[in-house]
Amino acid sequence: MLRSEPTRFDVPHEAAAWFDLRRLSWKQLREARKLQAKEQRQIAKDFGAEFVAALTAGKVDEEGVRRLMREQQYKVENFDMGNLLESGIAAWSYEEPVEKDTLEQLDERTAVWAAQQIIDLTKPPSEEEEKKSSPDSTTP
């Protein structure tokens, strides 16, 4: 599916404020993840090799790691927020235009909310959601 038209979301913590948000492409999501991973690697380097080794020492629960990765895959912390906001906000109710410098002026609560909405709008349905929406699924 190609990206759809923007969808309007009311900002829950600001009366009368709204954002028109776009579904992102796979490439835009990959870029936002890549930027965030780069920043996280730098933070790990700053801690030092001994600290990272201590965190990764011990027996690894492979299934637990896979489950955690699935659960964490679409958390806002795994994406570069600026990249998400620049790519995903088509319009808003504020007087200022949607531009890089005005996006950077958003308060953190609104920025995190908008970024999570963009992710939720973009991510594919989970296996559970797929099963619920499939024509063969029976509802009690």
Stockholm file with secondary structure:
# STOCKHOLM 1.0

chainA/1-140         MLRSEPTRFDVPHEAAAWFDLRRLSWKQLREARKLQAKEQRQIAKDFGAEFVAALTAGKVDEEGVRRLMREQQYKVENFDMGNLLESGIAAWSYEEPVEKDTLEQLDERTAVWAAQQIIDLTKPPSEEEEKKSSPDSTTP
#=GR chainA/1-140 SS CCCCCCEEEECTTSTTCEEEECCCCHHHHHHHHHHHHHHHHHHHHHHCHHHHHHHHCSCCCHHHHHHHHHHHTTCGGGSCHHHHHHHHEEEESSSSCCCHHHHTTSCHHHHHHHHHHHHHHHSCCCHHHHHHHSTTCCCC
#=GC SS_cons         CCCCCCEEEECTTSTTCEEEECCCCHHHHHHHHHHHHHHHHHHHHHHCHHHHHHHHCSCCCHHHHHHHHHHHTTCGGGSCHHHHHHHHEEEESSSSCCCHHHHTTSCHHHHHHHHHHHHHHHSCCCHHHHHHHSTTCCCC
//
